[in-house]
Amino acid sequence: MFASATTRPGLGLRRAILRAGAAVSAFFLAACDPAGMGQQATGPSIGQQIDPSQPLRVALLTPGGSGSENLEWLSRSLKNAARMAAADAQGATIDLQIYDTGGDTGRAVAQANAAADAGAQIIIGPLFAEAANAVGHAMRPREINVLSFSNNSEIAGGNVFILGNSFQNVADRLVSYGVKNGKRNVYVVAEDDIAGQIGGRAIETAIARNGARLAGRTNHPVSVSGIDAATPQITAAVSSGQVDSVFMTANNQAVLPYLTEKLAAAGVTTQVTQFMGLTRWDQPGSRISLPQLQNGWFAIPDQGLQSQFESRYASAYGEQPHELASLGYDGVAAVASLVRAGKKNAVTTAGLTQGSGFAGVGGIFRLRPDGTSQRGLAVATIRGNQVLILDPAPKSFGGFGF
């Protein structure tokens, strides 16, 4: 799917884009179709008081039954991870009920209503942004909060929270780190699709929040010709001397290798102008050997904690978890920790948004009153074909945040 240093990059990108609809990407699938769906950002606390000494009824909505091999793997991973978290919840009893949505919005709403009828006190899932938004609307009159697996902050608010690692969270981490290291003039390069535009807005917001300067922006189609046409504009901006970092959304997995190869051929490399990216530059592993990605900055979870989870999962279930499996664990574990602490408001907005946050699979995270999530991330780079941590993930939210 990805162009390597020895393949024809244009051909590789064309093939990858043709197959993109069948791929499961953490950012793409979670950031689809968000326009106009946002709910009320903040408001009165939602959710019912519970008795922490009694089992907490949790409904898990996963995309099982879709017929897609990759979505079935993801669904299985979310279910197994949630079961692990429920088993780990010593001092709290989690009554976990699982519902398959098939990745369909209408079915997700129907399953959420069935779960509520069966006594669910909180819903974890579903996956896609559109479905999460629809489930949130359906559950609002029933005073049930929804912890969705989406990373799309444009659906967050009211009774909908996002567990996924949002573009805003990544952008803020990298821009903040850049400002501390003298990279204040940021040029944005974004795809012209929905996910790319959401990512671009997130970067611009992070620039403003952290006192950096937006040095310009180029939008490009997700195509060989689109990237070819955008390269001279980006090159000219860098040559102006007014740019010290280029922040790329590169949400489509095929874009990053080709875009950076074209820029390198034009003399624009991260040795000249710092590259930053919203996505994981170390995945898939074949990227680590690409010369044009060396020394670029990207954000990743705490790898030590992530590895521990993956080892436990593989030992228990005989396969590697999907990259999003941790969201299933985090959602259940967060609620369980509140129940274990005797919090009667464990599934209310007030309880879920405790400032100290939670210990997640990939590090600390917390849910915010506007429905977004904040995750403690490390800043990483690739050097000598190896991933190096430039700035470790924070261990607490003291002095770290928006």
C-alpha positions in Angstrom: 0.0 0.0 0.0 2.9 2.4 0.7 5.5 3.6 -1.6 9.0 2.6 -0.6 12.3 4.1 -1.6 12.7 1.5 -4.3 9.2 1.7 -5.8 7.6 4.2 -8.1 6.0 6.7 -5.6 3.3 7.9 -7.9 2.1 4.4 -8.7 2.2 3.5 -5.0 0.1 6.5 -4.0 -2.5 5.8 -6.7 -2.9 2.2 -5.6 -3.0 3.2 -2.0 -5.7 5.8 -2.6 -7.8 3.3 -4.6 -7.7 0.9 -1.7 -8.1 3.5 1.1 -11.8 2.9 1.3 -11.1 -0.6 2.5 -8.5 0.3 5.1 -9.2 0.9 8.8 -7.2 4.0 9.9 -7.5 5.3 13.5 -7.9 8.8 12.3 -9.8 8.4 9.0 -12.6 6.2 10.3 -13.0 8.2 13.5 -13.0 11.6 11.7 -15.5 10.9 8.9 -18.6 12.9 8.3 -18.5 15.4 11.1 -19.8 18.6 9.6 -22.6 20.2 11.5 -23.0 17.4 14.1 -21.6 19.1 17.2 -23.8 19.2 20.2 -24.0 21.7 23.0 -20.4 22.0 24.3 -21.1 22.4 28.0 -24.2 22.5 30.2 -25.7 21.0 33.3 -24.4 17.6 34.5 -25.9 14.6 32.8 -26.2 11.1 34.2 -27.8 9.4 37.1 -26.4 8.9 40.6 -25.4 5.3 41.3 -24.8 3.0 44.3 -21.1 2.1 44.1 -21.7 -1.0 46.1 -23.9 -2.5 43.3 -22.8 -3.7 39.9 -22.5 -0.9 37.3 -24.3 -1.7 34.1 -22.1 -0.8 31.2 -23.1 -1.2 27.5 -20.3 -1.6 25.0 -21.1 -0.8 21.4 -18.7 -2.2 18.8 -18.7 -2.5 15.0 -19.1 -6.3 15.0 -21.2 -7.9 12.3 -20.0 -5.5 9.6 -18.6 -8.3 7.4 -15.3 -6.4 7.2 -12.3 -8.4 8.3 -10.5 -5.4 9.7 -13.6 -4.1 11.5 -14.2 -7.6 12.9 -10.7 -7.6 14.3 -11.2 -4.2 15.8 -14.5 -5.2 17.3 -13.0 -8.3 18.8 -10.1 -6.3 20.2 -12.5 -3.7 21.8 -14.6 -6.4 23.4 -11.6 -8.3 24.8 -9.9 -5.2 26.1 -13.1 -4.1 27.8 -13.4 -7.6 29.4 -9.8 -7.2 30.6 -10.7 -3.9 32.2 -13.8 -5.3 33.9 -11.8 -8.2 35.3 -9.1 -5.7 36.5 -11.7 -3.6 38.3 -11.1 -5.0 41.8 -13.2 -3.1 44.3 -15.8 -2.4 41.6 -18.3 -4.7 39.9 -18.8 -4.1 36.2 -21.8 -5.7 34.5 -20.5 -5.5 30.9 -23.1 -6.1 28.2 -21.9 -6.1 24.6 -23.9 -5.0 21.5 -22.8 -5.2 17.9 -23.7 -2.3 15.6 -22.3 -3.6 12.3 -20.7 -0.1 11.9 -24.2 1.2 11.0 -25.7 4.4 12.5 -29.3 3.2 12.6 -28.3 -0.1 14.2 -26.1 1.7 16.7 -29.1 3.8 17.8 -31.3 0.7 18.0 -28.7 -1.1 20.1 -28.2 1.8 22.4 -31.9 2.0 23.0 -32.0 -1.7 23.7 -29.1 -1.3 26.2 -30.9 1.5 27.9 -34.1 -0.5 28.1 -32.1 -3.3 29.7 -30.8 -0.8 32.4 -27.5 0.4 31.0 -26.2 3.3 33.1 -23.5 4.4 30.6 -22.6 3.6 27.0 -19.1 3.0 25.8 -18.8 3.3 22.0 -19.8 3.3 19.2 -16.9 3.8 16.8 -17.9 6.1 13.9 -18.5 9.8 14.5 -21.9 9.9 12.9 -23.1 6.9 14.9 -21.7 8.3 18.1 -23.5 11.6 17.5 -26.8 9.9 16.8 -26.5 7.7 19.8 -25.8 10.7 21.9 -28.9 12.4 20.8 -31.0 9.3 21.5 -29.5 8.9 25.0 -29.7 12.5 26.0 -33.4 12.4 27.1 -32.6 9.2 29.0 -29.8 10.9 31.0 -27.1 8.5 29.7 -23.6 9.6 28.9 -21.8 8.2 25.8 -18.0 7.6 25.8 -17.5 7.1 22.1 -14.4 5.6 20.4 -14.3 8.5 18.0 -11.4 11.0 17.9 -13.5 13.6 16.2 -13.9 16.5 18.6 -16.6 18.1 16.4 -19.2 15.7 17.8 -18.1 16.2 21.4 -20.3 17.9 23.9 -23.5 17.5 25.8 -23.6 13.8 26.8 -21.0 12.7 24.1 -17.3 12.3 25.0 -14.6 11.2 22.7 -12.0 8.6 23.9 -9.9 8.7 20.8 -6.7 10.8 20.5 -8.0 13.9 18.8 -6.2 16.0 16.2 -6.5 18.9 18.7 -4.6 17.0 21.3 -1.8 16.0 19.0 -1.5 19.4 17.4 -1.4 21.1 20.8 1.4 18.8 22.1 3.6 19.3 19.0 3.1 23.0 18.6 3.7 23.6 22.3 6.9 21.5 22.1 7.9 23.4 19.0 7.4 26.8 20.6 9.6 25.7 23.6 12.3 24.8 21.0 12.2 28.0 18.9 9.8 26.8 16.2 7.3 29.6 16.2 6.5 30.1 12.5 4.4 27.2 11.5 3.3 26.4 7.9 0.3 24.1 7.6 -0.1 21.5 4.8 -3.5 19.7 4.8 -5.5 17.4 2.6 -8.6 18.9 1.1 -10.9 16.1 2.4 -13.0 16.3 5.6 -10.4 14.7 7.9 -7.6 16.9 6.4 -9.6 20.1 6.9 -10.5 19.2 10.5 -6.8 18.4 11.1 -5.8 21.7 9.6 -8.2 23.7 11.8 -6.8 21.8 14.8 -3.3 22.8 14.0 -4.3 26.5 13.5 -6.1 26.5 16.8 -3.0 25.0 18.5 -0.8 27.7 16.9 -3.0 30.4 18.3 -3.3 28.8 21.7 0.5 28.4 22.1 1.5 31.8 20.9 3.0 30.7 17.6 2.5 32.3 14.2 0.6 30.8 11.3 3.1 31.3 8.5 0.7 30.1 5.7 -1.2 27.1 4.6 -1.5 24.9 1.6 -4.4 22.6 1.0 -4.0 19.8 -1.6 -6.1 17.0 -3.1 -5.4 13.4 -2.0 -3.9 12.6 -5.3 -0.5 12.4 -7.1 -1.3 15.4 -9.2 -2.6 17.4 -6.2 0.6 16.8 -4.3 2.7 17.6 -7.3 0.9 20.9 -7.8 1.2 21.8 -4.1 4.9 21.1 -3.7 6.1 24.4 -5.4 3.9 26.5 -3.2 5.2 24.8 0.0 8.8 25.1 -1.3 8.4 28.8 -2.1 7.0 29.5 1.4 9.9 27.7 3.1 12.4 29.6 0.9 11.0 32.9 2.0 12.8 32.6 5.3 9.5 33.2 7.2 8.9 29.5 8.0 10.7 27.4 10.6 8.4 24.4 10.7 6.0 22.6 8.3 3.1 20.8 10.0 1.4 18.2 7.8 -2.0 16.5 8.5 -1.1 13.6 6.1 -4.2 11.8 7.4 -4.4 9.5 4.4 -1.6 7.0 5.0 -0.4 7.1 1.4 0.2 10.8 1.5 3.0 11.2 3.9 5.7 9.1 2.1 4.9 10.7 -1.3 4.6 14.3 0.0 7.8 14.3 2.0 9.7 12.6 -0.9 8.5 15.3 -3.3 9.5 18.0 -0.8 12.9 16.4 -0.3 13.5 16.3 -4.0 12.8 20.1 -4.0 15.3 20.7 -1.3 12.8 20.9 1.6 13.8 18.5 4.4 13.4 18.5 8.2 17.1 19.3 8.4 16.2 22.6 6.7 12.8 23.2 8.1 11.3 21.2 11.0 8.7 18.7 9.9 5.8 17.8 12.2 2.9 15.4 11.6 -0.6 14.7 13.1 -0.2 11.0 12.5 2.2 8.3 13.6 5.3 8.4 11.4 6.5 5.1 12.8 3.5 3.1 11.5 3.6 1.0 9.5 7.1 -0.1 10.4 8.4 0.3 6.8 8.3 4.1 7.2 11.1 4.1 9.7 13.7 3.5 7.0 12.4 6.3 4.7 15.2 8.9 4.6 12.8 11.9 4.2 11.1 11.1 7.5 14.2 11.1 9.6 14.1 13.8 12.4 10.5 14.6 11.9 8.4 15.1 15.0 5.2 13.2 15.9 3.3 12.3 19.0 2.9 8.8 20.5 1.5 7.3 23.7 3.7 6.0 26.5 5.3 3.1 24.8 6.2 1.2 28.0 2.6 1.1 29.2 1.3 0.3 25.7 3.7 -2.6 25.4 2.6 -4.0 28.7 -1.0 -4.0 27.6 -0.3 -5.6 24.3 1.7 -8.4 25.9 -1.1 -9.1 28.4 -3.6 -9.1 25.6 -1.7 -11.4 23.3 -1.1 -13.8 26.2 -4.8 -13.9 27.0 -6.3 -14.0 23.5 -3.6 -15.4 21.3 -3.3 -12.5 18.9 -2.1 -9.0 18.8 -4.8 -6.3 19.6 -5.9 -3.8 17.1 -4.3 -0.4 17.6 -7.6 1.0 18.9 -8.2 -1.8 21.4 -6.9 0.4 24.2 -9.9 2.6 23.9 -12.1 -0.3 25.1 -9.9 -0.8 28.1 -9.7 2.9 28.9 -13.4 3.5 28.8 -14.3 0.7 31.2 -11.3 1.2 33.4 -12.0 4.9 33.9 -15.6 4.3 35.0 -14.5 1.4 37.2 -12.0 3.6 39.0 -14.7 6.1 39.9 -16.9 3.3 41.2 -14.1 1.8 43.2 -13.5 5.2 44.8 -17.1 5.2 46.0 -18.2 8.0 43.7 -22.0 8.1 43.4 -21.6 10.5 40.4 -19.3 8.0 38.6 -21.4 8.1 35.3 -22.4 11.7 35.5 -20.7 14.6 33.6 -19.3 15.9 36.8 -17.8 12.6 37.8 -16.4 11.7 34.4 -14.6 15.1 34.1 -12.6 14.9 37.3 -9.5 17.1 36.8 -6.9 14.5 37.8 -8.0 12.2 35.0 -7.3 8.5 34.7 -4.5 6.1 34.1 -4.9 4.7 30.6 -3.2 2.0 28.5 -1.1 4.6 26.8 -0.7 7.0 29.7 -2.8 9.6 31.5 -6.0 11.0 30.0 -8.9 13.0 31.1 -12.3 13.9 29.8 -13.1 17.6 29.6 -16.5 19.3 30.2 -16.8 20.1 26.5 -16.7 16.4 25.7 -13.1 16.3 24.3 -10.3 14.2 25.8 -6.8 15.2 26.7 -4.1 12.6 26.6 -0.6 12.8 27.8 1.7 12.1 24.8 5.4 11.8 24.2 7.1 13.7 21.3 9.0 11.3 19.2 11.3 11.3 16.1 13.0 8.9 13.8 16.8 9.0 13.8 19.0 6.4 12.3 16.0 4.3 11.4 15.0 4.1 15.0 12.2 5.8 17.0 13.6 8.1 19.7 11.7 9.9 22.4 12.5 13.6 22.5 10.1 14.6 25.3 8.5 11.8 27.4 4.8 11.6 28.1 3.8 13.5 31.3 2.8 11.4 34.3 0.2 13.8 35.6 -1.7 16.9 34.5 0.0 19.3 36.8 1.3 22.1 34.6 0.2 20.3 31.4 -2.8 21.1 29.4 -4.9 23.6 27.6 
